Amino acid sequence: MRRLSAFGFSVYQSHTKKPFYRLAICYQNLTPRTPSTNRCFRNDAISKCRKFSLIPNISDTAPSSSSLNNQDHKKPIITDQEDEIWLRIREEARCDVEKEPILSEYYLRSILSHGSLESSLANQIAMKLSSSSLQSNVLCEIILGIFNEDQEIRNSIRSDLSAAKERDPACISYVHCILNFKGFLAIQTHRIAQKLWSQDRKILALLIQNRVSEVFGVDIHPGAKIGHGILLDHATGVVIGETAVVGNNVSILHNVTLGGTGNVCGDRHPKVGDGVLIGACTSILGNVKIGEGAKIGAGSVVIKDVPARTTAVGNPARLIGGKKNPVKSDKVPSFTMDHICFLDDSHDYVV
């Protein structure tokens, strides 16, 4: 079995002394894995070269979806023809390599050598979380196995990608999100850990949780239940407890805690409804309910229920407009990402 790999290097034109780039390619023998799983791209993939040549364009050398499918014993979960986001990711990757040829090997390993989004993402997560005692190929097999058996997780991956691209102005592309957004990677890894937790594989789930906390700075208990369309913007310092529930299309900023109020057992963590926006450095403590479309201002401490479509700010948090007649929002705050629209001219103390 042969796989095409590539790496970038620069040479200098004699008449201009300016660098230009080409791609070196090589064919290599890889040991096939069992038919029951998709193969991950191995760390030692670039080995003995059997053929070497210069080529002008990454699009000419990147493995096509059809050739990758033929190499795999099992077809990708979703083919290129059916997965518009994956097609877009591959195109973005090729454009990035044209702009930065020095990254061609990295992009080949991470994106262009894979036949599906699931394969690429499993490889990316496994590489990030692996250690000297936790091999990346073992993690990759576990992650791909769960992707294969759970359609809901596969749909959530794409929904989370769209959430990052649409709501975060710093997200310049889908491929940028997959490779560089630790909030996105942390959420996808939590979906793996939560699946293992539900299968009573709790030791492995907790191990993965610990590695995510160490690598990404995000600590989500594998028992927590999280919906789709989730944006963890920046993500550093996010803590979500075991019995927490987060709905769909929720946006959470950095240093947010969905925690308990003590060492009591049982159902002790917040329940966050659909479309909620939670500002940076916010703590929501206890088994409280945050209603659909609510907004929690940055730096707030919430210890009581927040009604749907209202805004709570402060420490302790209070409703804008008061408890009896709170101001209601007619927009979904997690989509608008507007953190200060509740302020008006009456707030003359604001500077």
TASULPE-V719975 format. One record per helix or strand. SS is the DSSP state (H for helix, E for strand). FROM is the first residue (numbers start at 1). LEN is the number of residues. If there is no record, write none. Layout:
BEGIN
SS_FROM_LEN ; SS_FROM_LEN
END
This chain:
BEGIN
E_2_11 ; E_19_11 ; E_53_3 ; H_58_4 ; H_65_7 ; H_84_16 ; H_101_12 ; H_117_13 ; E_131_1 ; E_134_1 ; H_136_14 ; H_151_17 ; H_174_7 ; H_182_17 ; H_202_15 ; E_219_2 ; E_225_2 ; E_231_2 ; E_239_2 ; E_245_2 ; E_251_2 ; E_257_3 ; E_271_2 ; E_277_2 ; E_283_3 ; E_289_2 ; E_295_2 ; E_301_2 ; E_306_1 ; E_311_3 ; E_315_1 ; E_318_2 ; H_333_4
END
